[in-house]
Amino acid sequence: MILEKGRCKPNIKAYNTVIDSLCKDRMVDDALQIFSKLAEKGMSANIVTYNFLLHGLCNFCRWKEAKYLLNEMVAHKISLDMVTFTILVDAYSKEGLLKDAEDVFKIMRQLNVQPDVITYNALIDGYCLLGDMNKALEVFDSAVGMGLKPNIVTYNSLMNGYFKRGHVNEAWRLFLEIPCKGLEHTVVSYSTMMQGLFRVGRFTDGFKLFEEMQARKLSPDIMTCSILLKGLCRVGRITEAFSFLRMMKGQCICSTNYLPKICSPMFLHLTSLLGHFVKKEKCKRLRICL
């Protein structure tokens, strides 16, 4: 490793940074390899090290290894902290394993580790993904009862959940209430609303939201662009869809706004998406002619 070639020998903080970066770059096996050699270098992994690895493993549903890592933490008498529990709650929730997520949440409380709004958000999002709004709102009320202030992520999840249940007006009401809560809409807020409105055929409202988003100088990400292109194609506005695609290529809109190298893959994805809809539209017209 480059870190080890200089005069100053790296400490555990430096290794943690490398392990975190590798996990975020989908190179979990490389991160595990570095982790396995820490003892040889006379260093002990800390809670931060384990949390980075646990997050990386859970992101790729490598449950067996994640469980082994948790057992190793217990064996080394490393106390699980709020971050550890939140990683587990989030992972289980995303997989739809809400009973397991609730169990982790209960254990967390039993050990007097207080969940924060991020932990509650993970659980709320899990129920919203399943469309179980009763449970989502129950967790929401519990968070508020604990004195926590819901953030924009909380409301984005709830809006998505309402759309999954077909409760369009509830989602719209929540969207309009967000500024009154002292919060600002994000790109995710607009994308969620646009997708939900397009699904129920409210294209005019969806397009207006995109215009509002542009007026607020919010840059669309790949999800927003995909949603907009689908919406334009579904109402037969193919020329506008191609114009929008050319505009994006000129501006080099990226999903992270700071990695130009991903612009090309994103553009190819959207071009393919648009091509699919154009072919679909041609097939519909052909069937009508026949």
N, C-alpha and C positions, 0 to 999 in steps of 0.2 A: 504493500500500500504506500502511496505517496506520503501519507501522513507520517509514516514511520521512518522516512529517509532523511528528514531534517535533523537538526541538532536538538530541537525541542521535541521531546517525546509527547505524544498525544495522551490526554487523560480520558476518563470515561465520558465526559461531556462531548469531546470531539468524536468519539466512537458512536455515541448516541445520535449525533447529528448525521453521521454517515448512514447508520442503520435506518433512521427515519427517512432519509432521502431515497435509499434503495427500496424501501417498502412502498413509498409513494410512486416510485418509477416502475412498480410491478416486478421488482427484482428481489422478491422475498427470500428465495433460496440463497442469494448472495449475502443478504442481511443475516440469515441464520448461520451461514458459514463464519462470518466475522464474529457473531455472538459466541459460537462454539469455541473460538480461540482466545476469548478474553482472559480465561483463567491462565492460559500459557503465558500471557503477557503480564501476569500479576495483578490483574484488575478484576473487580467484582461488579457484576451487572446490578443496577439499581432499579427502582420501581419505574423510572422513565424508560430504561432499556426494555424492560418487559412489556410496558404499555405500547411502545412503538411496534414491537414484534407481534404482540397480540392483535393489534389493530390491523397489521398487514395480513396476518393469517385469517382473521375473520372476514376481511374484505374479499378473500378468495375462497371462502367457505371451507377452509381447511380445519374443520372442527376437531379432528382427532389430535392434531398437533397443537391446536389452541388449548385443548383440555390438558395435554401433557405439560404445556408451558405453565398453566395455572397451578397444576400439582407441584411443579418445580418451584414456583414462587412460594407456595405454602411450605414446602420442604426447607427452603432457605430462609423461612421466617420473614418473608417480605410481605408486609401488610398491604392488602388490596386497597387502593384509594378510590376516590370518586371517578377519576378518569378510567380506571380499570372497569368498574361497574358500568359506566356509561358506554364504553366500547362494547361490552357484552349485551347490554339492553338494546343498543342500536343494531347490532349484528342479528340478534334473534328477531327483532321487530321487522327488519328488512326481509327476512326469510319467511315472515308470516308465523313465526313460532312465538305467539304472544303469551302463551302459558309459561314458557321458559323465560321470556322477558320479564313477566310479572314475578316469577320466582326469584330471579336475580334482584329485582327491585325490592322485594320483601327482605331478602338476606342483607341487602345494603342497609336498609333501615334498622334491622336487628343488630347490626354491627355499629350502629350510630354513625354511619357515613351518610351525610346529608346530600341528597340529590340536588342538582342545580337545574336551571331551566333547560339546559342542553339534554340532560337525562330525561326530563319530562317530555321534551320535544320528540325524542327518539321513540318513546312509548306512544305518544299521541299520533305520530306519523305512521307507526305500525298499524294502529287501529283504523286510521284514515285510509291506508292502502287497501285494507280489507272492506272498507265502506261501513265499518261499525261505528257510526257517529255517536251512539249513546255512550259507548265505552270511552271514545276519544274525548267527549265533552266531560265525562266523569273524571278522567285524568286531568283535563284542563282545569276543572273546578278545584281539584285537589291541589294542583300547583299554586293556584291563586290563593287558596286557603292557607298554604304554607308561606305566604308572603312573597312569592316569586312573581315577577312581572313578565308575562308572555311577550316574546319578541316577534319580529316579522316572520321568522321561520315557523313559529307556532301557527300563525294565521295562514301562511301559505299551505301548510299541511291540512288545516281545517277546510280551506277552500277546495282543495283537491278532493278531500273526503266527501264534501257536499256534492261535488260534481259526480263522483262515483255512485252516489245514491240517487242521482237525478234531481237533486235539490238545487236547481240553478238559481232561484231567487235568493236562497239562503247564502249561497256563495257570493252573489252579487252584492247583497246587503253587507256581508263581512268585508268585501273589497272596499266598499264606500266608507265603512266605519274605520278602516285602518288609520287614516290621517288623524282622526279624532282621538286615537289612542297614543298620539305623539310619535307614530312610526311612519316610515316612508316606504312606498311600494318599491320592490326590486324587480329586476328582469324576470326572476322566477314568479313573482306575483302576476305580472302581465302575461307571461307564457302560460301559466296555469289557467288564468281567466280566458285567454284567447282559445286555448285548446278545448276547454269546457263549453264555451259558447259555440264554437264551430261544430262540436259534436251534436248539438241540439238544433243546428241550422240557423243560429243567430249570427250570421256572417257580418252584417252591417255593424253590430255592436263590437264584434271581434276586431274588425278592421279599424274602427274608431279608437280602440284601445292601443293598437299598434301606433297609430298616428300620435296619440297622447304620449306614448312611451318615447317616441322620437322627439317630440316637443320638449320633453324633460331631459333630453340628451343622454338617455340610457341606451347603451350599445346592445343590440340583440346578440345573443349567443347562438350556438348551432341549433339548440332546441327551439328557440323562438323562430329562427329562420325556417326550420323544417315545418313548424306549425303553420306559419304564414303561407309558405309555398303550397302546402296541402289545401289550405283554405281558399287561396286564389284559384287553384286548379279545380276544386270542387264546384266553384260557381262559374267555371268556364273562362276565367280571366287569365288565359294562358300567356298572352302577350305581356301583361303586367308581371307575371311570374318570371318570364325570361328577362325582363328589364330589371327586376329586383335582383335576379341572380347575377347579371352583369355588373350591377352597382356594387354588389358584395365583393365580386372579384376585384373591382377597382379599388375598393376601400380595404380589402384584405381583412375582413371581419374574422376574428378568431374567437374560439370558445373561452380563451383565457386572456385575450387582448394583449399578451406580451410574448407570445411564442409564434412568430411568423411562419415557422416551419410546418405548423399544423394547418395552415390556411389551405394548402393544396389538397390534403385528404378531405378536409371539410367541404371544399368546393366540389370535389369529385362525388362525395356522398350526396350533396344537394342536387348536383346535375343529374345523378342517377335517379334520385327521387322524382325530380321534375320529369325526366324521360318516362318514368313508369306511369305517371299520371297522364301525360300526353298520349301515350299508347292506349291507356284505359279509355280516355275520352274519344279517341278515334274509333275504338271498338264499339262504343256506345252509339256513335253516329252511324256506323256501318250497320248495326242491328236495326236502327230506326229506318234506314234506307231500304233494308231488306224487308 
